[in-house]
Amino acid sequence: EIKDYLDLDDIEAGIDEKLPAFEADFSSSLVVDGIPSVPQDKVAKLMSVIIKIYSQVNKNIDSSSVHMPFNEETKTTYGFCFIRFSNKDEAEKAMKVTQGFAIDKKHSFKVSLYSDLDKYAALSDEFEAPKAPAFNARPDPTSWLTDTQCRDQFVARSGHETEIFWANNSGEDP
């Protein structure tokens, strides 16, 4: 009887149908790097500064939207934080507005989407030189110098008037 009681297969099957499928979409979260590493007693002040900056972009940002990891060994923050927005558009807008924002002379924000971290992690440590584009020969810009009749055009502009003249050895109009 206990085994039947603890058997949750039938119950879990009904729950799985009701719940939406889990999608690991972190496109509405930002990683803000370049913030100061501060001790525990200054975390609240730094958190209020970050909230003040990002609340100018989005009014719904509060302390529950910002996560700042803390290093227990050094007793300081790591120098980056995560900020959660309600959708991807708000996150991209905040990223554009605060990219390069300087808190002081030594610290400026380097902001990226959390979803871009996988792309950055997949980059190779080895340098790969970009492939050179195929050579496309351009027309010779000095071809007018090789005119067999030694003709040349020039433009004279005066006020709203523009006139095109010919210069050649014979003095005749071409």
C-alpha positions in Angstrom: 0.0 0.0 0.0 2.8 2.4 0.8 4.5 1.7 -2.5 1.2 2.5 -4.3 0.8 5.6 -2.2 4.3 6.9 -3.0 4.0 6.0 -6.7 3.7 9.5 -8.3 3.8 8.4 -12.0 0.1 9.0 -12.6 0.2 12.4 -10.8 3.4 13.5 -12.5 2.0 12.7 -15.9 -1.0 14.9 -15.3 1.2 17.8 -14.0 3.6 17.6 -17.0 0.7 18.1 -19.4 -0.4 21.3 -17.6 2.9 22.9 -17.3 4.6 24.7 -20.2 7.8 23.2 -21.5 10.9 24.6 -19.9 13.0 26.8 -22.1 16.3 28.1 -20.8 16.0 31.6 -22.3 18.1 34.2 -20.5 17.8 36.8 -23.2 16.2 39.2 -20.8 19.2 39.2 -18.4 22.3 41.3 -18.6 25.9 40.7 -17.3 27.4 44.0 -16.2 31.2 43.8 -15.9 33.6 46.5 -14.8 31.8 47.4 -11.5 34.1 47.9 -8.5 35.0 45.0 -6.2 33.8 46.1 -2.8 33.7 44.5 0.7 30.5 43.4 2.3 29.8 46.7 4.2 29.8 48.6 0.9 27.7 46.2 -1.2 24.4 47.9 -0.3 25.8 51.3 -1.5 27.1 49.8 -4.7 23.8 48.0 -5.2 21.9 51.3 -4.8 24.1 53.0 -7.3 23.5 50.3 -9.9 19.8 50.3 -9.2 19.7 54.1 -9.6 21.6 53.9 -13.0 19.4 51.1 -14.4 16.1 52.5 -13.0 16.6 55.5 -15.3 16.4 53.0 -18.2 13.6 50.8 -16.7 11.5 51.9 -13.8 10.8 48.3 -12.6 14.4 47.6 -11.6 14.8 47.0 -7.8 17.1 45.0 -5.6 15.4 41.7 -6.5 16.3 42.3 -10.1 20.1 42.6 -9.4 22.3 39.7 -8.3 25.9 40.6 -7.3 28.0 37.4 -6.5 30.2 37.6 -3.4 33.6 35.9 -3.0 33.8 34.4 0.4 37.6 33.9 0.3 38.5 37.5 -0.5 35.3 38.9 1.3 34.6 41.2 -1.8 32.4 41.1 -4.8 33.7 39.7 -8.0 33.3 43.0 -10.0 30.3 42.0 -12.1 26.6 41.6 -11.6 23.5 40.1 -13.3 20.4 42.2 -13.9 17.1 40.7 -14.9 14.5 42.6 -17.0 11.0 41.6 -18.0 11.8 41.1 -21.7 14.6 41.1 -24.2 13.8 44.5 -25.7 14.2 46.2 -22.3 17.5 44.4 -21.7 18.9 45.4 -25.2 17.8 49.0 -24.6 19.6 49.0 -21.2 22.7 47.5 -22.7 22.9 50.2 -25.4 22.3 53.0 -23.0 24.8 51.9 -20.3 27.5 50.3 -22.4 30.8 52.1 -21.4 29.1 54.0 -18.6 31.8 55.3 -16.2 31.1 55.1 -12.5 34.5 56.7 -11.8 37.8 57.0 -13.5 38.8 53.4 -13.0 35.5 51.6 -13.6 33.3 51.6 -16.7 30.6 49.2 -17.6 31.1 46.4 -20.1 27.5 45.1 -20.7 26.4 42.0 -22.6 23.4 39.8 -22.8 23.5 36.7 -20.6 22.5 34.7 -23.7 25.7 35.8 -25.4 28.0 34.1 -22.8 27.8 30.8 -24.7 29.0 32.5 -27.8 31.9 34.1 -26.0 32.8 30.8 -24.3 32.9 29.0 -27.7 35.5 31.4 -29.1 38.8 29.7 -29.8 41.9 30.7 -27.8 44.0 30.5 -31.0 44.0 33.4 -33.3 42.6 32.7 -36.8 43.5 35.3 -39.4 40.4 36.4 -41.4 40.2 35.2 -45.0 41.3 37.9 -47.5 38.5 38.8 -49.9 38.9 38.0 -53.5 40.7 40.7 -55.5 38.4 42.8 -57.8 40.3 45.0 -60.2 38.9 48.5 -60.4 38.8 50.5 -63.6 41.9 52.6 -64.1 41.1 56.1 -62.7 43.8 57.7 -65.0 42.3 56.3 -68.2 41.3 59.8 -69.3 45.1 60.6 -69.6 45.4 58.1 -72.4 42.7 59.6 -74.6 44.1 59.4 -78.2 42.6 62.8 -79.1 44.0 64.5 -75.9 40.6 65.7 -74.8 39.6 66.6 -71.3 36.5 67.9 -69.6 36.3 70.3 -66.7 33.5 71.9 -64.7 33.1 75.5 -63.8 30.6 76.5 -61.1 29.5 80.0 -60.3 26.6 80.6 -58.0 23.8 78.4 -59.1 25.3 77.9 -62.6 27.3 74.9 -63.6 29.0 74.7 -67.0 31.0 71.8 -68.5 33.9 72.8 -70.8 36.2 70.8 -73.1 39.9 71.3 -73.3 41.8 69.9 -76.3 44.8 70.7 -78.4 42.8 71.6 -81.5 40.7 74.2 -79.8 37.5 72.8 -81.4 34.5 71.4 -79.6 34.6 67.6 -79.7 
